[in-house]
Amino acid sequence: MRLITCAAAILLASCSTPYQQAPQESHWVRRGYSEVQISNDTYEVSFHAASPEEKRARDFALLRSAEICGSRQYPYFLILGENVTGGESTTLLLGLFRNSSPLSANLRFRCLRESMGNTALETMAVQESLRTRYEITRS
């Protein structure tokens, strides 16, 4: 029983999606972030992850949003909209195996030169917090 528990823990840990850019060429497995510029200061970021990683996927989309604004010398950003799609799972074979569809966290945001009160996020604070939480080193 102990061997099964250890094997399950290793399997779950190995399924975590790392913080990385999603491969452009891959049609089957697309894990990581992608982005689209909507206007001069508005973007949409998606983070595609293995299920069930909804919080991690949202955090990584948030981190990428902060990186984009920071790299363009914007100290703040504002989330304009967000949604999570996919992540449905089906349990197979007496509950031992799960078949999950990929999950995608999508954020639309605007980079800002000035804070807009309590709704704007600080670019550097978000980066530091999430890099620390997930032990991500600067690339």
C-alpha positions in Angstrom: 0.0 0.0 0.0 2.9 2.4 0.8 4.4 1.8 -2.6 1.1 2.7 -4.3 0.9 5.9 -2.2 4.4 6.9 -3.2 3.8 6.1 -6.8 0.7 8.2 -6.9 2.4 11.1 -5.2 5.3 11.0 -7.8 2.8 10.7 -10.7 0.8 13.7 -9.5 3.9 15.8 -8.9 5.2 15.0 -12.4 1.9 16.2 -14.0 2.3 19.7 -12.7 2.6 22.2 -15.6 5.8 24.3 -15.3 5.9 28.0 -15.9 7.0 28.2 -19.5 5.9 29.5 -22.9 3.5 27.2 -24.7 5.1 25.5 -27.7 3.9 27.1 -30.9 4.0 24.0 -33.1 2.2 21.6 -30.8 -1.3 20.7 -31.7 -1.7 18.0 -29.1 -0.1 19.1 -25.9 -0.1 22.8 -25.4 1.0 23.6 -21.9 2.4 26.9 -20.7 1.5 30.6 -21.5 0.6 32.4 -24.7 -0.3 36.0 -25.3 -1.9 38.3 -27.8 -1.6 42.0 -27.9 -5.0 43.7 -28.3 -3.9 47.3 -28.4 -0.9 49.4 -27.3 -1.4 48.7 -23.6 -4.0 45.9 -23.6 -3.2 42.2 -23.8 -4.7 38.8 -23.3 -2.7 36.0 -21.7 -3.7 32.3 -21.5 -2.1 29.7 -19.4 -2.8 26.1 -20.6 -2.3 23.5 -17.8 -3.0 19.9 -16.9 -6.1 19.5 -14.9 -6.9 20.0 -12.0 -4.6 23.0 -11.7 -7.1 25.9 -11.9 -5.4 28.1 -9.2 -1.9 27.4 -10.6 -3.0 28.2 -14.1 -4.6 31.5 -13.0 -1.6 32.4 -11.0 0.7 31.7 -13.9 -1.5 33.8 -16.2 -1.3 36.6 -13.6 2.5 36.3 -13.4 2.9 36.5 -17.2 0.6 39.6 -17.2 2.8 41.3 -14.6 6.0 40.3 -16.6 4.6 41.8 -19.8 3.7 45.1 -18.2 7.0 45.2 -16.2 9.0 44.6 -19.4 7.3 47.7 -20.9 8.0 49.8 -17.8 4.4 49.9 -16.6 4.3 49.8 -12.8 0.6 48.8 -12.6 -1.9 46.7 -14.5 -5.6 46.2 -14.3 -7.5 43.0 -14.9 -10.3 43.7 -17.4 -11.7 40.1 -17.5 -10.9 36.5 -16.8 -12.2 33.1 -17.4 -11.2 29.5 -17.0 -12.2 26.8 -19.5 -11.8 23.1 -19.7 -10.6 21.0 -16.8 -13.5 18.5 -16.9 -12.5 15.1 -15.7 -13.9 11.6 -16.0 -12.9 8.9 -13.5 -12.2 5.5 -15.1 -11.5 2.0 -13.8 -13.0 2.0 -10.3 -11.7 5.5 -9.5 -8.1 4.6 -10.0 -7.5 6.7 -13.2 -8.8 10.1 -14.2 -9.1 11.4 -17.8 -9.0 15.2 -17.7 -9.3 17.7 -20.5 -6.7 20.5 -20.5 -7.5 23.6 -18.5 -7.0 27.2 -19.8 -6.9 30.3 -17.6 -7.4 33.5 -19.6 -6.8 37.1 -18.4 -7.4 40.3 -20.4 -5.5 43.2 -18.8 -4.4 46.8 -19.4 -0.9 48.0 -18.4 -1.0 51.3 -16.5 1.4 54.2 -15.8 -0.5 55.2 -12.7 -2.5 53.3 -10.1 -6.3 53.4 -10.4 -7.0 53.0 -6.7 -7.6 49.6 -5.1 -8.3 47.8 -8.4 -4.8 48.1 -10.0 -2.1 45.5 -9.2 1.5 46.4 -8.7 3.6 44.8 -11.4 6.7 44.1 -9.2 4.7 43.0 -6.2 2.8 40.4 -8.2 6.0 39.0 -9.8 7.8 38.7 -6.5 4.8 37.1 -4.7 4.1 34.5 -7.4 7.8 33.7 -8.1 8.3 33.1 -4.4 5.1 31.0 -4.0 6.0 28.7 -6.9 9.9 28.9 -6.5 10.4 30.3 -10.0 13.7 32.0 -10.7 14.0 34.9 -13.1 14.9 33.9 -16.6 
